Amino acid sequence: MTSSTLAKAAESAASSAANPLGSAPGYKWLVDDNNVNMAMAPPPPRVVTIDAQPQTVTIDLHRTVLIVVDMQNDFCAKGGWVDHLGLDHTPDRAPIEPLQKLLPVLRNAGVHVIWLNWGNRPDLKNMAPNQLHLYKRRASASVLASRCRAAERACCRRTAGPRPLSTN
């Protein structure tokens, strides 16, 4: 896009015929018959300094997001996946209380929160091969070895030479 095109877009956006599109505060496009202006002015900074160690940290709340990763029952609850594996899920619960205190404060300050969760398809086809055995209740080394040998034999048969195309 050339600078003259940008100037025309800015001029069009400034025209009185432009209508705001969107209802979120600070997130509106200006639209008229000739242009959709998605360029918004950034909000003024909301600077906060956090007393931390080894040094203080200064952030802009308008450009900050908290990402919470894997705080879900599979990892943090009795009966979840971690518990199913025979592992202790209680250490995974350590962030819950601090998050319960922090989240309302951040939300009241206008900070966005993103929850990132682990998810698997019911057929587990999005799982890496080295993790599939974790979903089989009775998987053992001998079962895994026999599956690997079977897969290796199937692979060798497929690559041993040309095979006729299947019509199935």
N, C-alpha and C positions, 0 to 999 in steps of 0.2 A: 504494500500500500504506500503510495507516495505521500509526501507532506501536504501537497495540495488536496489530495483526497481526504486526509485527516482534517485539514482545515475546513473543508466543506462539511464533513461529518459534524465537527464541533459547531459550526455555524448553524447547521440544521437542527442540532440538539438544542441550541439556544433559542430557536424560534418559538414563538408563542403557540404554534400549532402542535408542538410536540406534546404527547400525552404520556404520563408516567405509566409504566407497566410493572406491576409487582406491588406487594403490600408490606413486605418486610422493611423495617426501619433501616435505612442506609443501603438498601439493595433494590433499586428500581432502575429499569431501563427507560429511556426516553424514545418514544416511537412517533413518527409521523408518516405521511404517505411515501416519502422518499428515503427514509433512513430508520434504522434501529440502532440506537446508540447504547452500547453495553459498557462504555467506559465511564466508570464512576470515580468521583473524587474519593481518595482514601479518607477515612475518618481521622480526626485529630488524635494524636497519640494519648493513651491513658497509661502513663508511666508509673510503675510500681517497683520499688526496690525491696528485695527480700533479703533478710539477714540470714546468710548461709555460711557454711564453712567449706573450703578454706577462705572464701571471700564472698562478699555480697554479690547479688545478681540483680540487674535491672532489666525489666521486660516491659513490653507494650501489650496491655491486655487486649487491645483491638487486633493484635497480630499473634495471639497466643491461642493454642488449643491444647487440651489435655487428652491424650490417647490412653485409654484403659484397655489393656490386652489380656484376653483369656480369663476374665473374672466370670466364670460360669460354672454351673454345677458339675460338669464333667471333671473339672480340676479341683474344685473347692468344697465338694459336698460328699458326705457318706452316700455310697451307692453310685457315685459317678465313675467315670472312666479310670481316673487315677486310683480310686479305691478298688475298682474291679481288678486292676493289675496287681493288687496286693501292696500298694505303696501307701505311705502316710500322707493323706491329703491335708492334714491340719496346718502345716507350714504355708500352704497355698492360701490359707484364709487370713494370713497376717496383714495384707493390705486393706481388708474390708473395713475395719474400724477407722483408720486414717482417711480412707476415701469417703466414709459416711460424714466425717467432719469437714473435709475439704470441698467436696462437690457442691453443697449448697452455697458456700462462700464464692466459689468460682462462678457458678451460674448467676448469682446475684450481681456479680461484677461484669456479666456479659461475656464470659469466656465460654467458648464452645467446647463440648465434651463429645468425643467419638469413642464408641464402644466397639472394639475389634474382637470378634469371636471366631473360634475354630469351628469349622463345620465340615461334615463328611456326607457324601451322597449315600443313600441307603445301600447301593451296590458296591460302595467303597472304591469305585473306579478313579476317584481323585486322590487316592492314597498312594504314597511311594511304596514300591515293593518291600523295602526293608521295614515297613511299619505294618503291613497287612497281618502278620502273625500276632500282633498285639490285640487284634479283634477276634481271634479264635480262642474260645475258652480252654480248649484242651490241646493247644499247640505245644509241641515239644521239639527238641532238637531233631529227633528221628523223623518226626512228621515233616518238619521243615526240610530236612535233608532229602527225604523221599520226594517231596514236591519239587525241590531244586533239580534232582536227578531227572524227574519226569519232564520238567520244562526243558532241561538241557537236551534230552533225547528228542523231544518234539522239535526243538530248534535245529538240531543236527539233521533230522529228517528233512526239514524244510529247505536247508541250505546244501544238501548233498548233491543236488543237480536239478536240471529243469524238470518242472512238474506241469502236467496239463492244467489249463485254466479250468476252474470250477464254474459251473453255470448256476450254482446255488446262490 
